[in-house]
Amino acid sequence: MTGSLLNASKWTGKALAGEWTTLSGGQFEVLEPATAQPIGRVARAAPEDVRASAADARRAQRGWYAMPYAERAKVFRKVAVLLEAHREECATWIVRETGAIPPKAQFEIDSVLHHCHEAAAMLTQPKGLVLPSADGVTSLARRLPHGVVGVISPFNFPFLLSSRAVLPALATGNAVVLKPDPRTPVSGGVLLALLLESAGLPRGVFHMLPGDADTGEALVTDADVAMISFTGSTAAGRRVGELAGRHLKKVALELGGKNALIILDDADIELAICGGSWASWLHQGQICMSAGRHLVHQDLVGTYARRMADKAKDLPVGNPHVEQVAIGPLITVKQVAHVDRIVQESVRMGARLLAGGTFSGQFYRPTVLADVTPAMPAFREEIFGPVVSITAFSTDAEAIALANDTEYGLAAGVHTRNIGRGMAMAEQLRVGLCHVNDQTVNDDGTMPMGGRGASGNGSRHGGPANWDAFTQWQWTTVRNTAPAYPL
């Protein structure tokens, strides 16, 4: 397939609001984290733009849901074909806009392809149940779309995390208004909008409105938006949940994490080190499922910490668009300051800095902290940076207590040669995702993704959970003849 999918002349300074158009909120530049230079420009949505798009989406949703299911399924298959044909062009934008290394960008694309095929497959799945009923009565429970779903997505995996909500929401018959993160509006919004438009999605069914917090609040409170799917920080998620509750809206919150990777005394130390490196340094640790705490048995902790420090010192850091590196830039200068504050405060409280702890511009060196205690910010706060935080334990019970000593509840990993021991531990961890003999950063479009506590409100995306998230039950009964009631 020839030509450029991401033809900048089509979307520069614009958003998709029925058609590609300027908005009343003006425009803003997209900055490349590695160079701090502008690489694009998009429209900024004001609250009045949200109001117009939500109303337009509500009108368009009826026709979309009424289309034959086979025609709707074709749209998602066509998106997959287009994405595969323009893979390298899309990957380049992900690398430049998010600071990701190229393999991470390719992983995002592979994951979105999977979600495309899953969305198409949803159109042929059963949408309801036949319930027990009295003679002469047919009792049905069927899944119906909410109407318009608002999606607010984050910067770290923008293409994947936008698509993970948008595609199943559309597949279940909803229209969608997407607000991508203003730091990554192209890979988090423009890319998906161009794909859906080119694949033949009817006009008005999908709107893409980049913007700031006021844009998001307008989306959450709009009367035509029936549900909000939010992925982002716990602080922002609390605000979204508060507003959605006030307006009696369904809300799915997938928030932060302070995930524990537990290394038991019988673990394969080489595989544990390999997994731990991936869990904390992949995409500079800017992943909600990153291992924020490495809980290591006291018999192994010295070796584990030393080997992690050796790895950290060998990892190349630089601009992933022009260099072959393992660690790219953090998303903003503000995020660099956040990471460094946590590291330096923890060192002042007694943590040992074994590697890293320095930065240049937006590039933070992979860092290893040992002797971290529960009182330190490296143990308690979500870092969202390339930091391995190591805490020792002596018994399984202590490891479980340390892992559960957090307000978060997203992911955990347990390394052990004893599967039964690992399973027993997994049952006691208050998390939504747990992996025995693996690390914490795992994702699959067919699994129910989500956490508990400060990691989310128990909602889930993915696989069978998509039906729970993006539809609601309607009970319908049909009688042969109307009953004669005594009143």
KOLTORPA-830340 format. One line per 5 residues: for each residue x, y negated, z of N, C-alpha, C. Coordinates in steps of 0.05 Angstrom, whole numbers. Layout:
N
X/Y/Z/X/Y/Z/X/Y/Z | ...
END
This chain:
487
17/24/0/0/0/0/18/-25/0 | 12/-43/-18/29/-67/-20/16/-91/-6 | 31/-112/-5/21/-137/7/25/-137/37 | 21/-161/48/25/-165/77/-2/-165/91 | -5/-149/111/-29/-149/127/-30/-175/144
-7/-182/155/-5/-205/173/2/-230/158 | -11/-236/136/-6/-260/121/-12/-284/138 | 9/-299/145/6/-320/164/-11/-343/155 | -13/-346/129/-30/-368/119/-59/-364/125 | -67/-339/130/-95/-334/136/-103/-341/165
-84/-335/184/-91/-338/212/-76/-360/227 | -56/-372/216/-41/-393/230/-60/-415/239 | -60/-421/264/-76/-443/275/-106/-436/277 | -112/-410/274/-140/-402/273/-146/-379/292 | -172/-373/294/-181/-349/309/-204/-337/293
-211/-312/299/-233/-299/285/-259/-303/301 | -276/-321/291/-301/-327/304/-323/-327/282 | -329/-303/273/-346/-299/249/-329/-299/224 | -312/-319/221/-292/-320/201/-267/-333/213 | -245/-333/198/-220/-346/208/-224/-376/208
-222/-388/231/-229/-417/233/-214/-430/255 | -211/-456/254/-200/-472/276/-221/-473/298 | -212/-480/323/-230/-481/346/-228/-508/359 | -247/-513/376/-248/-539/389/-227/-543/411 | -214/-521/419/-193/-522/440/-166/-529/429
-164/-534/403/-138/-541/392/-121/-516/384 | -95/-518/387/-77/-496/379/-54/-494/400 | -40/-471/399/-16/-469/415/4/-451/401 | 29/-455/407/51/-439/394/55/-413/409 | 64/-393/394/72/-367/404/102/-368/406
113/-362/430/142/-363/434/154/-335/435 | 177/-332/423/192/-306/424/207/-306/450 | 202/-286/468/216/-286/494/246/-285/492 | 257/-271/472/286/-268/470/300/-294/463 | 287/-312/448/299/-337/439/286/-362/449
262/-359/461/246/-382/470/238/-400/447 | 239/-390/422/232/-405/398/204/-398/388 | 190/-417/376/163/-410/365/165/-392/341 | 147/-372/341/146/-354/318/118/-353/306 | 99/-368/316/72/-369/305/56/-390/319
31/-393/309/13/-413/321/-16/-403/317 | -31/-404/338/-59/-394/337/-78/-416/349 | -103/-412/344/-123/-430/355/-127/-424/385 | -135/-444/400/-141/-441/428/-171/-445/431 | -184/-425/443/-213/-426/447/-221/-441/472
-239/-459/469/-251/-474/491/-277/-459/500 | -287/-465/523/-312/-452/532/-335/-453/512 | -338/-476/497/-359/-478/478/-355/-459/454 | -330/-453/448/-325/-433/427/-333/-405/436 | -329/-399/461/-338/-373/472/-368/-371/471
-382/-392/478/-411/-392/477/-422/-386/449 | -410/-399/429/-419/-394/401/-412/-366/392 | -389/-356/399/-381/-329/390/-398/-307/404 | -403/-311/429/-419/-291/443/-448/-289/432 | -459/-312/425/-486/-312/414/-486/-299/386
-465/-305/370/-463/-294/344/-458/-263/346 | -442/-255/365/-437/-226/368/-463/-211/376 | -478/-224/393/-504/-211/401/-522/-207/377 | -524/-227/360/-540/-224/336/-529/-202/317 | -503/-201/314/-491/-181/296/-492/-153/307
-493/-150/333/-492/-123/346/-516/-106/337 | -539/-117/333/-562/-101/326/-558/-87/300 | -548/-101/280/-544/-89/254/-522/-68/254 | -501/-74/270/-479/-54/273/-489/-28/285 | -504/-30/306/-514/-5/319/-534/10/301
-548/-5/284/-567/8/266/-555/21/242 | -529/16/237/-516/28/213/-514/58/217 | -516/74/196/-511/103/198/-485/109/212 | -485/129/229/-461/135/245/-437/141/227 | -442/154/204/-419/161/187/-406/136/175
-422/116/170/-411/91/159/-395/77/181 | -404/77/205/-389/65/227/-362/80/231 | -363/106/230/-339/122/234/-318/115/213 | -327/110/188/-308/103/167/-290/79/173 | -302/60/188/-287/36/194/-262/43/211
-265/60/231/-243/67/248/-222/83/233 | -231/101/215/-212/116/199/-196/98/181 | -210/78/170/-196/59/152/-176/42/167 | -183/34/192/-163/20/208/-138/36/211 | -141/62/216/-118/80/220/-101/81/194
-114/83/171/-100/83/146/-84/57/141 | -97/35/146/-84/9/143/-61/5/162 | -65/14/187/-44/11/207/-19/27/199 | -24/52/190/-1/69/182/13/56/159 | -2/44/140/11/32/116/27/7/123
19/-6/144/33/-31/152/47/-28/179 | 56/-4/185/68/2/211/92/-16/217 | 110/-19/199/135/-33/205/129/-63/209 | 111/-74/193/104/-102/196/92/-107/224 | 74/-89/233/62/-92/259/82/-88/281
100/-69/278/120/-63/298/139/-87/302 | 146/-101/280/163/-124/283/150/-146/300 | 124/-150/296/111/-170/312/110/-162/342 | 106/-137/347/106/-128/375/133/-132/388 | 154/-125/373/181/-129/384/187/-159/390
181/-176/370/188/-204/373/170/-218/394 | 145/-211/395/126/-226/412/127/-216/441 | 133/-190/445/132/-180/472/160/-175/484 | 181/-176/467/208/-170/477/213/-140/479 | 197/-124/466/199/-95/468/222/-85/450
234/-62/458/252/-49/440/235/-34/419 | 246/-29/395/230/-18/373/216/9/380 | 229/27/395/214/52/401/188/47/417 | 189/27/435/165/20/450/143/10/431 | 151/-6/411/131/-16/392/120/7/376
136/26/368/126/49/353/107/66/370 | 113/68/396/95/82/414/68/69/415 | 68/42/416/42/28/416/26/34/391 | 39/34/369/25/39/343/15/67/342 | 31/87/351/22/115/351/-3/117/370
-2/104/392/-24/105/411/-50/93/399 | -47/70/385/-71/58/373/-82/76/351 | -64/88/336/-74/107/316/-91/129/329 | -81/139/351/-96/160/366/-124/149/374 | -124/125/384/-150/113/393/-169/108/369
-158/102/346/-174/99/322/-189/125/315 | -174/147/316/-186/173/309/-206/182/331 | -199/176/356/-218/182/377/-244/166/375 | -241/141/367/-265/124/364/-283/135/342 | -270/143/320/-286/155/298/-300/180/307
-286/196/323/-298/222/332/-321/217/351 | -321/195/366/-343/190/384/-370/188/370 | -369/180/345/-394/176/330/-409/203/325 | -395/225/327/-409/251/324/-412/267/350 | -407/253/372/-410/267/398/-439/263/408
-449/282/425/-476/279/436/-478/253/453 | -500/239/451/-504/214/465/-524/216/487 | -532/241/495/-552/243/516/-557/271/525 | -578/275/541/-585/300/553/-615/304/552 | -623/329/550/-651/336/554/-654/346/582
-671/332/598/-674/337/626/-697/356/632 | -697/371/654/-720/387/662/-745/370/664 | -768/380/657/-792/364/658/-817/383/659 | -839/371/666/-864/386/667/-873/394/639 | -891/413/638/-902/421/612/-916/397/599
-911/395/573/-923/373/558/-908/347/559 | -885/347/572/-868/323/575/-840/329/565 | -830/312/547/-802/314/539/-787/291/554 | -767/299/569/-752/280/586/-724/278/576 | -716/254/567/-690/250/555/-674/229/571
-648/233/573/-630/212/583/-610/207/561 | -609/183/551/-592/177/528/-574/153/534 | -551/152/521/-532/131/525/-537/109/504 | -541/85/513/-545/62/496/-523/41/501 | -515/26/480/-494/5/484/-504/-17/502
-485/-31/514/-491/-54/531/-501/-77/514 | -490/-81/491/-496/-103/474/-471/-117/465 | -461/-136/481/-436/-150/476/-417/-144/499 | -393/-134/492/-373/-129/512/-351/-150/509 | -343/-162/532/-320/-180/532/-296/-166/541
-274/-168/526/-249/-154/532/-227/-175/537 | -214/-174/559/-191/-191/566/-167/-173/570 | -147/-177/553/-124/-159/552/-98/-173/560 | -78/-157/569/-53/-168/580/-31/-170/559 | -7/-179/568/15/-184/549/34/-160/546
34/-141/564/56/-122/564/54/-101/542 | 30/-89/538/25/-71/516/0/-83/501 | 3/-106/489/-20/-121/480/-36/-107/458 | -23/-95/439/-37/-81/417/-52/-57/427 | -39/-41/444/-51/-17/455/-73/-24/474
-69/-42/493/-88/-47/514/-112/-63/504 | -109/-78/482/-133/-89/469/-149/-68/455 | -135/-51/440/-148/-30/424/-162/-10/441 | -149/-3/464/-160/17/482/-188/11/491 | -195/-15/494/-222/-23/502/-239/-30/477
-227/-45/458/-243/-54/436/-254/-31/419 | -237/-12/412/-246/9/394/-268/27/405 | -266/37/430/-289/53/440/-314/36/445 | -310/10/452/-333/-7/456/-348/-10/430 | -334/-14/408/-346/-15/382/-359/11/374
-344/33/379/-354/60/371/-380/67/384 | -385/57/408/-410/63/422/-432/43/415 | -427/26/396/-448/9/385/-449/-19/395 | -429/-27/411/-428/-55/421/-415/-73/401 | -420/-99/403/-403/-119/391/-383/-127/413
-360/-139/404/-339/-145/423/-328/-174/418 | -324/-188/440/-309/-213/440/-283/-208/456 | -260/-210/442/-234/-205/455/-220/-231/460 | -210/-234/485/-191/-255/492/-164/-243/498 | -145/-244/478/-119/-234/484/-103/-253/502
-82/-243/514/-65/-259/531/-52/-281/514 | -52/-306/523/-40/-327/507/-11/-324/502 | 3/-307/516/32/-302/511/36/-283/487 | 16/-267/481/18/-247/460/-7/-246/443 | -16/-269/432/-42/-269/418/-41/-255/391
-17/-253/379/-16/-240/352/-18/-210/355 | 1/-198/369/0/-169/372/-23/-160/390 | -33/-178/407/-56/-171/424/-83/-177/412 | -84/-192/390/-110/-201/380/-111/-203/349 | -93/-220/338/-94/-225/309/-91/-199/294
-72/-182/302/-67/-157/288/-92/-140/286 | -105/-136/309/-128/-119/310/-151/-132/294 | -154/-158/295/-175/-172/280/-171/-168/250 | -146/-170/240/-141/-167/212/-147/-138/203 | -139/-119/220/-144/-91/213/-174/-85/212
-189/-93/232/-218/-88/232/-232/-102/209 | -224/-127/203/-236/-141/181/-230/-127/154 | -205/-120/150/-197/-106/125/-210/-79/123 | -217/-66/145/-229/-40/144/-259/-41/139 | -271/-65/138/-299/-67/132/-318/-70/155
-308/-77/179/-326/-82/201/-344/-106/194 | -370/-104/197/-387/-126/189/-381/-152/204 | -386/-174/190/-380/-200/201/-395/-204/228 | -381/-216/247/-393/-223/272/-393/-202/293 | -387/-177/286/-387/-156/306/-363/-157/324
-341/-169/314/-316/-172/330/-307/-200/328 | -303/-213/351/-292/-240/353/-266/-239/369 | -246/-254/360/-220/-255/373/-213/-284/380 | -213/-290/406/-211/-318/415/-187/-321/435 | -163/-328/425/-141/-333/444/-148/-357/462
-138/-356/486/-144/-378/505/-132/-374/532 | -137/-393/549/-127/-393/576/-148/-383/596 | -143/-389/622/-162/-379/643/-190/-390/639 | -193/-415/630/-220/-425/626/-235/-411/604 | -220/-401/584/-232/-385/563/-242/-359/575
-225/-346/591/-233/-321/604/-257/-324/622 | -258/-345/638/-280/-350/656/-306/-355/640 | -304/-369/618/-328/-373/601/-338/-346/590 | -320/-328/583/-328/-302/573/-342/-286/594 | -330/-286/618/-342/-270/640/-369/-280/648
-374/-306/646/-399/-317/656/-420/-321/634 | -413/-316/609/-432/-321/587/-457/-302/589 | -480/-314/584/-505/-298/587/-508/-277/566 | -495/-279/543/-497/-259/522/-477/-236/524 | -459/-238/543/-439/-217/548/-448/-200/571
-453/-174/565/-465/-156/585/-444/-142/602 | -420/-139/592/-399/-124/606/-372/-137/601 | -354/-135/621/-327/-145/619/-308/-122/624 | -289/-119/605/-266/-100/609/-241/-117/612 | -229/-116/636/-206/-133/642/-182/-116/649
-159/-121/636/-134/-108/644/-114/-131/650 | -103/-131/673/-84/-152/681/-77/-150/710 | -68/-173/721/-58/-173/748/-81/-170/768 | -74/-161/792/-94/-158/813/-106/-185/821 | -90/-206/822/-100/-232/830/-121/-242/810
-115/-240/784/-134/-248/764/-159/-230/764 | -154/-204/769/-176/-185/769/-196/-190/792 | -186/-200/814/-204/-207/836/-223/-230/827 | -212/-249/813/-228/-271/804/-249/-262/783 | -240/-245/765/-259/-234/745/-281/-218/758
-274/-201/778/-294/-185/792/-313/-203/807 | -303/-224/819/-321/-243/834/-341/-256/815 | -332/-266/792/-350/-279/774/-369/-259/761 | -360/-236/754/-378/-216/742/-399/-207/762 | -392/-203/787/-411/-196/807/-432/-217/811
-424/-242/811/-442/-265/814/-463/-265/792 | -455/-256/768/-472/-257/745/-484/-229/739 | -481/-211/758/-493/-184/756/-485/-169/731 | -459/-170/725/-448/-157/701/-432/-132/709 | -433/-112/692/-415/-90/695/-387/-100/689
-368/-91/705/-340/-99/701/-322/-75/706 | -303/-71/687/-283/-51/690/-256/-65/694 | -243/-60/717/-219/-74/724/-196/-54/725 | -176/-57/708/-152/-41/708/-129/-60/715 | -119/-58/739/-102/-79/751/-73/-69/755
-60/-80/775/-31/-74/779/-27/-48/794 | -1/-43/799/6/-19/813/32/-22/828 | 35/-7/849/61/-5/864/66/25/867 | 73/37/845/71/66/842/96/80/854 | 91/103/866/112/118/879/121/142/862
147/144/858/159/168/846/173/183/869 | 163/207/875/173/222/898/192/244/889 | 216/244/900/236/264/893/240/282/917 | 229/306/916/232/325/938/259/338/939 | 266/351/961/293/362/965/299/385/946
278/398/934/284/420/916/281/411/886 | 281/385/881/278/375/854/303/380/837 | 299/381/811/322/381/793/332/352/791 | 354/347/803/364/320/807/369/306/780 | 379/321/760/384/309/734/359/300/720
338/317/721/312/310/709/299/287/724 | 302/287/751/290/266/767/303/239/761 | 329/238/757/343/214/750/334/204/723 | 332/223/704/323/216/677/295/204/678 | 277/217/693/249/207/695/248/180/710
264/178/731/264/153/746/274/129/730 | 293/134/713/303/112/695/282/103/676 | 268/122/664/247/115/646/224/100/660 | 218/109/684/194/99/698/198/70/708 | 223/61/712/228/34/721/240/15/701
252/26/680/266/8/661/253/7/634 | 234/25/628/220/23/602/206/-4/600 | 210/-18/579/198/-45/574/204/-63/597 | 229/-61/608/238/-79/629/220/-76/654 | 207/-53/658/190/-49/681/164/-65/680
157/-76/658/132/-92/655/109/-74/647 | 104/-54/664/82/-35/659/68/-30/685 | 41/-30/685/27/-26/710/33/1/723 | 41/21/706/47/47/717/77/51/724 | 93/30/721/122/33/727/126/42/756
147/56/760/154/66/788/165/42/804 | 148/32/822/156/9/838/171/18/863 | 169/44/870/182/54/894/192/83/887 | 218/87/890/230/114/887/234/125/915 | 218/144/922/219/156/949/235/182/946
259/183/958/278/205/952/285/218/979 | 284/245/978/292/260/1002/320/253/1011 | 323/252/1037/349/243/1049/373/260/1040 | 368/285/1033/390/302/1024/400/295/996 | 383/281/980/389/274/953/393/244/948
386/228/967/383/200/962/410/187/955 | 432/196/968/458/184/961/466/189/932 | 463/214/923/470/220/896/451/206/876 | 426/205/883/406/193/865/412/163/862 | 417/149/884/423/120/883/448/114/867
469/130/872/494/126/859/491/130/829 | 477/151/821/474/157/792/456/136/779 | 436/127/793/419/106/781/435/80/777 | 453/74/795/469/50/792/488/53/769 | 499/76/765/517/81/742/502/77/716
477/87/715/461/84/691/455/55/686 | 448/40/707/441/12/704/464/-4/692 | 488/2/700/511/-13/691/517/-7/662 | 508/16/651/514/24/624/492/15/604 | 469/7/613/447/1/595/452/-26/581
451/-26/554/455/-52/540/430/-69/541 | 435/-95/545/414/-115/548/417/-136/526 | 395/-143/513/396/-163/492/371/-166/476 | 372/-180/453/349/-185/436/343/-161/420 | 320/-147/425/314/-122/411/308/-126/381
303/-150/373/297/-156/345/322/-155/328 | 345/-161/339/370/-162/324/392/-144/334 | 388/-132/358/409/-114/370/396/-88/378 | 413/-67/379/404/-41/389/409/-41/419 | 388/-46/435/390/-48/464/370/-30/478
374/-27/504/355/-12/520/336/-30/536 | 346/-54/542/331/-73/558/329/-99/543 | 304/-108/539/299/-134/526/293/-156/546 | 281/-178/537/276/-200/555/250/-196/571 | 248/-208/594/222/-211/607/205/-231/593
179/-230/598/160/-245/581/163/-275/584 | 170/-285/608/172/-314/612/194/-320/633 | 202/-345/634/221/-354/655/208/-351/683 | 182/-356/684/168/-353/710/170/-324/720 | 168/-305/702/170/-277/710/198/-270/720
218/-281/707/246/-277/716/249/-287/745 | 238/-310/750/240/-322/777/226/-304/798 | 203/-293/790/188/-275/808/205/-250/815 | 216/-238/794/233/-214/799/256/-220/817 | 270/-242/810/294/-249/825/288/-255/854
266/-268/859/258/-274/887/255/-248/903 | 241/-229/892/237/-204/906/264/-190/911 | 281/-189/891/307/-176/895/324/-190/916 | 326/-216/915/343/-231/933/332/-230/962 | 306/-233/965/294/-231/991/298/-204/1004
296/-183/988/300/-156/998/329/-152/1006 | 348/-163/991/376/-160/998/382/-175/1024 | 370/-199/1028/374/-213/1053/362/-198/1077 | 342/-181/1072/330/-166/1093/344/-139/1098 | 365/-134/1083/381/-110/1088/383/-89/1066
369/-93/1044/372/-74/1021/400/-77/1010 | 411/-55/1000/437/-55/987/434/-58/957 | 447/-78/946/446/-82/917/468/-66/904 | 461/-45/890/481/-27/878/487/-34/849 | 469/-48/835/473/-56/808/454/-78/801
462/-95/782/444/-115/772/440/-138/791 | 415/-148/793/409/-170/810/417/-197/798 | 424/-198/772/431/-223/759/415/-225/733 | 415/-249/722/400/-254/697/413/-276/681 | 407/-277/655/415/-298/638/391/-305/620
381/-329/623/356/-336/608/334/-318/618 | 320/-305/599/299/-286/605/308/-257/606 | 334/-253/606/344/-225/607/353/-219/636 | 339/-200/648/346/-192/676/360/-165/674 | 383/-164/687/399/-139/686/384/-116/700
385/-92/690/373/-69/705/386/-67/732 | 369/-65/753/377/-69/780/370/-45/797 | 387/-38/816/382/-16/835/386/-27/863 | 365/-23/880/365/-29/908/363/-4/924 | 380/0/943/379/23/962/372/13/990
365/32/1007/358/27/1035/335/7/1037 | 316/9/1019/292/-8/1020/273/2/1041 | 263/-16/1057/244/-8/1078/216/-19/1072 | 195/-9/1084/168/-18/1079/164/-48/1086 | 181/-60/1101/178/-88/1108/188/-107/1085
202/-96/1066/214/-113/1045/195/-117/1022 | 198/-140/1008/181/-146/985/186/-126/962 | 210/-114/960/215/-94/939/198/-69/943 | 189/-64/967/172/-41/973/143/-49/970 | 135/-73/977/107/-81/980/96/-94/954
111/-110/941/101/-127/919/105/-113/892 | 86/-117/873/90/-108/846/111/-126/833 | 133/-114/823/156/-130/813/152/-137/784 | 144/-119/767/141/-123/738/167/-133/726 | 188/-119/734/215/-124/724/232/-99/726
256/-99/716/273/-75/714/287/-68/740 | 273/-61/760/284/-57/787/277/-30/797 | 298/-14/805/294/11/819/297/6/848 | 276/12/864/275/7/892/274/34/906 | 295/41/922/298/68/933/295/68/963
277/86/972/272/90/1001/275/120/1007 | 289/126/1029/293/154/1037/271/164/1055 | 266/191/1054/247/204/1072/258/231/1080 | 247/242/1101/258/268/1111/238/291/1109 | 212/286/1108/192/307/1107/171/301/1086
156/321/1077/135/317/1058/114/298/1070 | 107/301/1095/88/284/1108/97/255/1108 | 122/250/1112/133/223/1112/131/211/1083 | 137/228/1063/136/219/1036/107/211/1028 | 88/227/1037/60/220/1031/52/194/1045
60/191/1070/53/167/1084/66/142/1071 | 91/144/1063/103/122/1049/90/116/1022 | 83/136/1007/70/132/981/43/118/985 | 28/126/1005/2/114/1010/3/88/1025 | 26/79/1033/29/54/1048/30/30/1029
7/25/1016/5/4/996/-25/-2/991 | -31/-26/983/-58/-32/976/-66/-22/948 | -45/-15/932/-50/-5/905/-56/24/905 | -66/34/882/-72/62/879/-74/71/851 | -53/66/835/-55/72/806/-42/99/800
-15/101/801/-2/125/791/19/135/811 | 26/160/809/47/172/825/59/195/809 | 84/202/816/98/225/805/111/240/827 | 113/267/824/126/284/844/145/303/830 | 170/303/837/189/321/826/195/343/846
191/368/838/196/391/855/197/417/838 | 212/437/847/211/462/833/188/480/843 | 175/472/864/152/487/875/126/474/867 | 113/486/847/89/474/836/67/472/857 | 64/492/873/43/491/894/48/469/914
73/464/921/80/442/938/74/415/926 | 80/413/900/74/388/886/44/383/884 | 28/404/878/-1/401/877/-13/394/903 | -3/406/924/-13/400/951/-7/370/958 | 16/361/950/22/333/955/4/314/938
0/321/913/-17/305/895/-45/301/906 | -56/321/918/-83/319/929/-85/299/952 | -62/292/964/-63/274/987/-54/245/980 | -48/241/954/-40/214/945/-64/199/935 | -68/175/945/-91/158/938/-86/143/912
-87/157/890/-81/145/864/-101/156/843 | -103/142/821/-120/151/800/-106/170/781 | -79/169/780/-64/185/762/-40/198/777 | -36/223/774/-14/236/788/-1/257/770 | 25/258/770/40/276/752/60/292/768
57/318/768/75/336/782/97/344/762 | 122/339/769/145/343/752/145/325/728 | 137/301/733/139/280/713/140/253/727 | 146/232/712/147/205/724/120/191/721 | 119/166/729/93/153/732/82/141/706
98/135/687/89/122/663/80/142/642 | 55/149/643/43/168/624/17/156/614 | 11/160/589/-13/150/577/-22/168/555 | -48/172/552/-60/189/532/-89/179/527 | -96/175/502/-122/164/496/-145/182/504
-139/208/510/-161/226/517/-164/229/547 | -149/214/563/-151/217/592/-164/192/604 | -178/195/627/-191/172/640/-170/156/655 | -164/132/645/-143/115/656/-155/95/675 | -143/93/699/-153/74/718/-143/81/746
-147/62/765/-137/66/792/-158/58/813 | -149/56/837/-167/50/860/-153/29/877 | -168/18/897/-157/-2/913/-150/-27/897 | -127/-39/902/-119/-63/888/-111/-57/859 | -111/-32/851/-105/-25/823/-130/-24/806
-154/-28/818/-178/-28/801/-202/-21/817 | -225/-23/805/-251/-17/819/-261/11/813 | -243/29/807/-251/57/803/-261/62/775 | -262/41/758/-271/45/730/-249/59/714 | -257/70/692/-238/84/675/-242/78/645
-220/80/630/-221/80/601/-209/106/591 | -218/114/567/-204/137/555/-221/163/556 | -221/177/534/-234/203/533/-263/201/541 | -272/220/558/-300/220/567/-308/195/582 | -289/182/595/-295/158/610/-304/135/593
-298/136/567/-307/114/549/-338/113/548 | -351/135/549/-380/135/549/-391/122/575 | -378/129/597/-386/117/622/-382/87/622 | -360/78/610/-353/49/611/-370/33/593 | -375/41/568/-385/24/548/-414/29/540
-428/47/555/-456/51/550/-470/53/577 | -496/52/577/-512/56/601/-535/76/595 | -544/89/616/-565/109/612/-592/95/608 | -608/107/591/-637/100/589/-652/126/591 | -670/127/611/-688/151/614/-713/146/597
-719/165/580/-742/163/562/-759/189/565 | -785/185/569/-803/208/570/-824/206/547 | -831/229/536/-851/230/515/-872/251/523 | -897/243/524/-919/262/531/-936/267/507 | -947/291/506/-966/299/485/-990/281/485
-1000/276/509/-1023/257/513/-1018/241/538 | -1029/217/539/-1025/199/562/-1041/211/586 | -1029/210/610/-1043/221/634/-1065/203/643 | -1084/214/657/-1106/199/669/-1100/196/699 | -1093/171/707/-1085/166/735/-1110/160/752
-1109/165/778/-1134/164/794/-1143/135/800 | -1126/115/795/-1134/87/801/-1144/73/776
END
